Amino acid sequence: MNMAISKKSYEDLKEYWDYQRLLEYNKELLKHRLKNVQRTAFSHYVDVNNEEVFDNIWNKMESEDYESPMPGWIPENIKYRFEWEGEPDNTLKLEKPKGRPVVLRAKTKK
């Protein structure tokens, strides 16, 4: 039975659930990145089996390799969602923006 994480369960096992969600985020991120690789010109010349590549990479990853979830990320798998979270927003990017934000400021006259 796949049920979301209850508030009581999260309060009792906070570290456990935080780590499980970290794993789930990184699995989703790896799958997302493999789909991007599959869409590149490279994949037109080589038959890429994403499941096999995913398993190979995932089994070699260490906990130091994991990235922290983006704010607002909701797992696709309901088992790792909090009961107070809604459905995942498919428009929300898994990737963090690259570079620093640009801030425009008006010139002041002296």
N, C-alpha and C positions, 0 to 999 in steps of 0.2 A: 504494500500500500504506500503510494507516494504522497506524503503530506508535507506541507510547509513546516518550517521550524517555529514552534510555539514560543511565546514570550518566556514562559516558565523554563522550558528546555534551554533556551538561549541564556537566561540568567544563571541556570545551574551549570551549564557547560560552555561558557562564553569562549574560552580559549580553543576548545575543540571545534566549535562551529565556525569561529573566525578562520581557523586553519583549513577546514573543509571548504569554506567559501573561497579562500585564497587558491586552493588547488583547482576548484571548479573554474574560477576566473582565468587561471593560466591555461587550463585545458581549452576553454573557449577561445582564448587569445591565440593559442597555437593553431587551432583549427582555422580560425579566421585568417591568420597569416599564410597557412598552407593553401587556402583558397585563392589568396592573392598571387601566390607563386604559380599556381595552376593556370591562372589567367595570363601569365606573361608569355612572351615569345618562346622561352625555354621549353615550356610544356608542349609546344607544337611539334617539337622534335623528339621528345622523350615521353613515353607513357608513364605518368606519375600516378601511383596508387596512394592517395592521401591517407587511407587507414594504416597502411604499412609504414609510411613515412612518419605519421603521427606516433605510432607505437615505438618506432626506433628512437625518435627524438625524445619523447616523453620519458622513456625508460632511462635515458642518459642524463636527464635534467636533475640538478641538485637543488635543494631548497634555497641556496644563494641566488639561483637563476630566476626565481619567481619575481614577478612584478606585482605591485599593489593594485587592487582594483580602482578603477576610475570612480569618482564620486557619482552616485546615482545609478551605478551598475546594478542590474537585477539579473540573477542567474536564469538561464533558459530552463534548467532542470528544476522543477517545482520542489524537489526534495531539499534543495539548498536555499530556497527563498524563505524569508521571514513571513509569518502569517499576515503581517501588516503591509507587506509589499504587494504591489499590483503585478500586472503582466510586464515582461521586459519590453522596453521601447526599442524596436528594431532600428530606429534612426540614431540611437545613441551609439557612438563609436567606441570600440574597445580600445583603440589606440589613443594614447595621450598626444596632445598637440606637440609638435616639435618646435623648438626654439622658444624664445621668450615673447610674451605678448607685446604688441606695439601700442604705445600710448601717444596719442596726438594731443599736442598742447598748442593753444593759440599764442602768438607772439604778443607781448605787451609793449605798448609804446611808452617811451620815457619822456 
